[in-house]
Every structure is written in structure tokens, then in C-alpha cells.
Amino acid sequence: MSVHRNGLSRRGLLKAAGISAAMASLPKWFVEETLDAAEPKPPTTANDKPNVALIGCGGRGRADAKEALKFCNIVAVCDVNDPHAQGAAMQFYGAKPYKDFRKVLERDDIPIIINATPDHWHTLVNLAALKAEKDVYSEKPLTLTIDEGKRVVEAVKKSQRILQTGTQQRSDPRFRLAVDLIRNNRIGKLSEVIVTLPAGAKGGPFKSLPVPSGLDWDFWLGQAPKSDYLVERADFRFRYWYDYSAGTMTDWGAHHNDIVQWALGMDDSGPVAIEGKPTSERTPGGYTAYSEYQIDYTYANGVMSHVVTTLDDSLTGAQVHKGPGTHEHGIKFVGADGWIWVTRGKFESSRPEIMHEPLADDAVRSDSSSDHKANFFDCVRTRRQPICTAEIGHRSASVCHLGAISTRLGRRLEWDPQKEQFINDSEADKWIAREQRAPWSYEMI
């Protein structure tokens, strides 16, 4: 049994630190570095925990709040759908239910919010919370548009509040290991990345129904265009409508493209060219986001990133391989000396030996986090920056928005990541922001 330099066995360290068993499959040197940088333990009593409000009480929101419970007290829950708010109030006993998030933000005893609303509400809630001097844990994608992201980044700078974007793969050790190995050339010079995403939903047309009792449908629609109530719009399937999201591109794509940006050292930048195309047709009267697509991104350093919903053997031979990881979503990094495949629960390489040699003391190392919620609450306490800041969340979401814009326009686009605008393309520039339906606009905050 291996022994760490402080005398405890590796197994004992894992148990003592509360690190998941998944870490046991990773290289010894990497585990030890992770343990050395582990976040502080959560508070031991309720009196030591800050009060938190959950805004958006669907399944993801309740999961976020449940994960946060060991670090905080959930004292308020808010949803425009009364049954959702009441259900969350029962789950988090003692939490007061609300329908209007602005009433929650008036409470001086709540310094933190968890924002798990549908995508088209993220920005207005985040901006209002920052204006009210609250720290924010915001679900991904951080924004509905690129313009929204620029506004959120500026609001964080102005308010000096902490905002953590909920792309929790930043706190998954497998992804961080892949990033550090790539940035230290363990597979040679990086040439290509293949991001495989799940296909989205197909279907329609759908039947309009009466608005269910307890749901404020106009409030739920918010800035999006007026629409009849459809079950397929109001539940988790909202993400398959461009009015509120951009399909799996901004759902899973927000996670995986975030890791690509991280590995490329592009957390404050992005691609310089984008070419997207749908690979299946939409059903007339059905979901408006394309369910299958291929998007090719070019970065200034020459790396190509290909986002696909199905593995296409027409891609270059360097991209396609018949080894592990070709039939599930995840990220494959291809370098001159081999490849790395990483997804949740899996890390594989054409050269497994590259994992086991420790990085040099002066090697490039990424910020370390093994628990996304722990990282957020520690940063709230210390006022240091979290593992996935507003700027990072904005840039990762922008990659997804750029892909969706190119796919909808059906042509190649040139992008200036510093100015955050398209190059000599006024038609594409119109997609950087969207018209907001009154009164659900920036003016409401």
C-alpha cells in the first residue's frame, strides 16, 4: 500500500479527505496534489452556515440546493410555478416559498442565491442578484446570448460579488488531469479536438393546452416571445426551443466546450472562425433547435475543434479511431503523439503511461477543485475567485452561441474574440443580442 509523505496511506487519505472513490483510479501523484489543494471542510453547525435562496425549483435546482445543504441553510425557495415552489419548501423544511424572485432579493438575511431557472431567465436573475449585492451560484449555460454574457461579466466586476458558473466538470479530477496533461504536451502538439454531444429531441407539432393552475405562464416566458402554453415548452424540454435555449449545444455543449477552452488556455478568448450545419431536419411545428449538427471551430493557434452529435467517419482519419470512447458523448483531444478521451467517469489515452509520470514542479497547472459547491462557498468566505468565474462561463457559453448562430445561418462566420463581434458581417452581428419582450427586460432590474 502506498504511503503519502505525511505518513498516511493513500486509501486513508482518500477516506479522511472525503474524496470520492473515483480518485482511486487516478495517478498517485495527481491524487496527492489534489489532496494537498482540497477545499476546507464544510461548517459543522447550522449557525456557521450562510442563508441561501433557491430560485428555480425544478429538478436541477433542487439537486443544486441538496448538494449545497452541507455548506448552507436553504431559507427561501422561489418559482413561478406554485407546485414547484411548494414542493421545494417541503423538501427544504422551513424554507419560505416565493413566486417573484425580486421579493427574495429584498431580504437582507440572504447573502447568496442559487439560480437554477431556465436558460432565458439566467441573466436577468443574475443581474438583479448582483445589483442586490448577493453572491451567485448560477446554472449553465450562463446566458441566452453573447450580449448577456458581456453584461454579466461587467456586473460582477462592478459589484465585486462572487459568481460561480455551474459547469461542474471544472471540479471533476478527470477533466483537470486531461487539461494538465494536454497543456504540458503529454500527447505532443495538440492539433484537433472532437466533442461528441448527445442528439437533441425531435417531435411535433404539439397541442396547446390551458395554463395549469398555479403557473404564471407570462412570467415563465419572460423576455421570450409570447406563446401558447405547451407541456413541451414548460418542462425540461424547454432547452429544445430556440426561444429559451439552443438544444444540446448549450446543454451538454456548455460543459464540454468549457473543458476545450480550458485545455486550449482560452478561458478569456474563443475561436476565430465557426462553420456549423444541421445534419438532420427539424419537424415542422415542432422543436425549433436542431437536434443533430456538426460545428467546426478554428482557433488562432491552428487547433480545430469539431462538435458533432454523431461520430462521422467522413471526418479526417486523425479524428476517427475505433478505440474506446467513440460511441458516447465526451471529448477527444488529438495530438502529434497520441490522444486523450475524457468524459464523466472515464479517462482513456492511446498512451496510458503518460498519466503516471508526475508533472515537473514548474509545469503548467490548472486551478484545483474537487467539489464545485465547496469551491463556491469557500470563495464566498475568502472572496477569492472560483474555479469557473463569470468570464469563464460567458466565454464557454459564447462558443455554444456562436455554433448555434452559424448553424442557423448555414454558413461560415469569422469572429473577433477580443472585440466580441463578427468580422464584417452585420447579419450575424444581429444575433449577438435578442429583442426582449416587455416588461421582462433589463429595465425590470
N, C-alpha and C positions, 0 to 999 in steps of 0.2 A: 504494500500500500504506500502510495506517495505521501511525503510529508512536506508541508509548506514551511517556509522559513521561520514562522513563529512557533513551530513545533506541533501544530495540529495537523491531523490527516486531512487530505483533500476532501474526503467524504464528510469529515467532521466540520470542516469549514463551510461546505455547502449547506449542511444542516443548520449550523449556527447562524449563518447569514440569511437563511430562508430562501436561498436561490433555488429555482426550480430544477427538477431532475434533468431537464433538457441540457443544462450546463455541463452535466457529467460527460456528455458525448463530445464536448469541445476540447481543444488542446489544453494541456495543463498550464502552460504559460499564460494563455489567454484567460483562463478561469481565474488564475491568481491575480492578474492585473485587474480583472473585473471586480474581484472581491476587495481589492485594495481601494477601488474607487466607488464601492457600493454606497447607495444613498443611506442617510441616517434612518434609524428605525422610527416607526410611527409613534405618536403620543400614546401614553399608557392610560390616560384618564380623559373623560369627556370634557373636563374643564380646560384641558390643554389643546383641544381641537377647535379650529375656527368654524363658524357657521357658514353654511353653503346653501345656495338655492339652485335647484334643477329647473331649467327652462327647456321644455320639450320632453314630454314624459312617455314617449314611445319605447319600444324595446331597447333601442340603443341607448337612449337616455337613462333608462332605469339600470341598465348594465353599467354605464359610466358611474352613476351615483352609488351603486352597490360596491364597485371597485374602490370608490373614494371613501367609503364609510370608515375604514380603519384610520384615515387621516383627518376626518372632519365630522361635523354634525349636519345632517340634512334637515334644515328647519323650514324650508319652503319648497313647494313644487308648483309649476305653472304650465298650463297647456290650454289652448283654445278649445280643446275637446274635453268637456267636463268629465266623462268617464275615465279618460286617461289621467287627468289630474287627481280625481278621487282615488283611483287605483294606486297611484304613486303615493298619495297621502297615507293610504292604508299600509303600503309596503314599508314606508319610512315613517314609522309611528311617531306622531307628534308634529310632523311637517304640515304647515298650513297651505291649503290649496289656493291657487290664484288662476285667473283666466288671462289677465293682461300683464305682460312682463314688466311694463312700466311701473306698476304698483309694487312689484317685488324690488325694483331698483331704488325705490324711495326709502327702503328700510336701512337705517344706519347700522343695524346689528348684523348685517350680512355683507361681509367684505369680498366674497367670492361667488361667482356663478359658474355652473356647468351649462354650456349651451349645446343642446342636442336637438335643436329644431331641424326641420327640413332645410335643404341647402339654400333655398331662396330667402330664408329668414336669418341665416347666419350673420350676415354683415350688419343689418340694422340692429339686431340684438347686441352684437359685439360693440358697435359704435356707441350705443346707448349705455351699455355697461361701463365702458371705458370713460365716457363722459361723467358717469356717476361715481367714478373712482373705485371701480371694482376690478379685481383680478379675474381672469377669464380662462377657463379650460373650454376650448371650442372644438366641436366635432369637425371632421374634414368632410368634403373639401372646404377650405376656409371661406371660399367666396363663390358667388354665382358668376361673376365677371372679373376681368383683369382690372378694370377701373375700381371695383370694390376693394380689391386687394391693396391697391395703392393708398386708398383712403384709410384702411385698417392699419397699415404699417405706419402711416403718418400719425394716426390717433394714438397708437401705442407709444410712439416717440414723445408726443406732446404730453400724454397723461403720466408717463413713467410707470405704467402698470405692467404686471406680468401677464402675458398671454401665451398659453401653450396650445399648439395645434395638435389635434388628436390623431396624428399619423403615428400610431404606437409602434410601428416597425422600427422606428428610430431607437426604441428601447428594447429591441429583440437582439440578443447577443449574436445570433447567426448572421443577421444583416450587417451588424457592425464589424464582425470578423471579415465578411466578404469585402466590405468597403475598405478596411485597413489593408488587407492583402492586395487588393487592386491598386490602391493609391501608393503602395510600396513595390509595385511592379512584380509581384509574385507570379503573375501569368504573362509577364512581358508587357510590351506597349499595348494598351487597350485599343482595339480597332472597332468593335461592334458590340452592341447590346441588343438582346431580343427580349422584349417584355411581352409575355403572353397573358392576356386577360380573359376572364370568362365572357362568353357572349351574353348580350342583354336579352330582355324579354321581347317576344313578338306577340301580336294579337290585335283584336279589334275588328270592326268598330264596337264600342261599348255603349251600354244603355245608361242614360241619365236617370237618376233616382232622386227622390225627395231628400233634402238635407237631414241627416239624423238628429234627433233631439239632443241638445247639449253641445252641438258643434257649431261654432261661429265660422261658417264657411268663408265669408268675406274676409275675416281676419286671417284665416288659414291661407287664403290665396295671396294676401298681402300685395306686394309690388307686382305680382304676375298678372297677366291679362284675366279679365272676368271670364268665368267658365261655369257651366253647369256642374253639379256635383256628380262625380263618378267614384265608385269604390276604388277603381284602379288609379285614380289620382291621389286619393287621400291616405292610403296606407303606404307600406314600404315601397310600393311600386311607383311612387312619385318620381323616383330617380330616372324613370324611363320616358319622361316628358321633358322636352327642352325648356318649357316654361319654368321648371323648377330645378333642373339638373342637366346632366348630359350623358345619361346612361352609365354603363360600366366604366366609361372613360374617366368620369370624375368620381366614381365609386371606388373600384379597385385600382384604377389608374392613379388616383391621388396617392395611394400607398406606394405602389411600385415605382412610379416616376419620381417620387420623392427620394427613393433609395438611389436611383440612377443619378439624379442631380448631386446627391451626397458623394457618391463614388467619383464623379467627374470633378468634384471641387467647384460645383456651380451653384452653391446654395444662394448666392446673391445675383445669379445671372440666368441664362437659359439658352435655348437653341437659336441659331441664326436663320434656319430655313425649316419649313414644315410642309409636308405633302401628304394629305390624307385622302382616302377614298373609301366609300362604303363597299362591303363585299357581299351584301345581301340587300334586298329591297324592303322598304317599310310597308306595312299593311295599311291601305287607305282607311282613314278614320280611326286608326289605332295609335299605338305609342309613336311618338314623334322622334325620339332619339334612335339613331341607328343601332341595331343590335350587334352587327358584325362589321368590322372595318380593319383597315391597315393604315398606319400612320408612320411616316419616315421622318425622323428629326435629324438635322445636321447641326453639330456643334462647331464652334470656331476652331477647336483643336483638331478637327477632322473626324472625330468619332461619330458614327452613325448609330442612332437608337431606333429600332423598329418595334412598333407596338402593334400586335396582332391579336385577334380573338380566336384564331385557329392557326395552327402551325402550317405554313405554306411552303411546300417543297420547291416552289419556284424561287424562293429566296436564295441567296448565294450559298455555295457549298460550305463556306466558313461558318455560316449561321446554323445550318441544319445538321444535326447529328442524331444518331439512333440510340444514343445512350440514355441515362436517366433524365427525367425532368422534361421530356418533350411533349407530354400529353396532359399537363396540368398548368395552372397559371403560376407565374413566378418570373424570375429574372435570370437570364443567362448572359454573363459577361465573357466576351471572346477576346483573348489577347494573342500576341505573337507566339507565346509558349504554352497555350492551353486555355481552358475555360473554367469558370465557376458558375454553378447553378445554385440559386438560393430562393427559398420560399418559406412560408411559415412551417416550422417543424422539420425542414430539410436543408442540408448544406452538402453539396457534392462538387467534386472537381475532377477534371481529367488527370490531375496530378495531386493525389491526396497528400503526398509528402510535403507540399508547400504549407500545410496547416501547422506542422509540428515543429518547425524551426522558429524560435522566438524572434520577434522583431527587434532590431537593434535599438539601443537606448535613444538614439537620435532619429528614429524612424518617425514618419508622419503618423499621428494617432488621432482618431476621432474622439469627440466628447463621449463620455461613457454614461450610460443609464441602463439599468436592468428592470426598471419599473416606471412606466410613463406617468402614472398618478403620483408615485413617490417623488419623482423628479419635479413635477409641477408644484406640489405642496412644499417641498424643500426650497424651491426657488421663491415661492411666496414668502417664506420665512426669512430667507437670506438676501432676497432681492437680486440674486444673480440671474442670468438669462437661462431659460430652459433649453432642453435638448432640441425642441422644434418651435422656434420663435415665430412671430407673425411674418417676418420677412421670408423665412424658410417656407412656411405654409403658403404664403402668397405666391412665391416663385414656383413651388411644386404644382399648385392649382393652376397657375398660368400655363404651364406645359400642357395640362389637360385641356384648358380652354382653347389654346392655340390649335391643338389637334382637332377639337370639335369644330372650330371655325373653318379650318382647312377642309375638313370632311364635308361640311355643309356647303361650302363654296365650290368644292370639287376641283381645286387647283392648288398649285404650289404657292407658298407665301414666303416672303422674306421678312425677317423680324430683327429689330434692333433691341437687344435685351437691356442696354443701358438707358435708352430713351423710353423703352417700353411702348413702342409703336411700330406699325408695319412700315416698310420702306416703299415709298412712292405707290401707295395702294389705299386710296381713300375709301374704296368699297369695303375692304377688310377692316379699316380703322373704325367703321361704324359698329363693328361687333365688339369692340373693347368695352363698351358700356351698353346698358339696355335702358329703354324708357321704363320708368317706374309708375305704376298706376296710383293715382291719388286716392286717399291721403297717405298711402303706405310708401313713403319716400323718405329721403334724407331729412326733409323738413319736419318729420314727426319726432325727430330726436334733437 
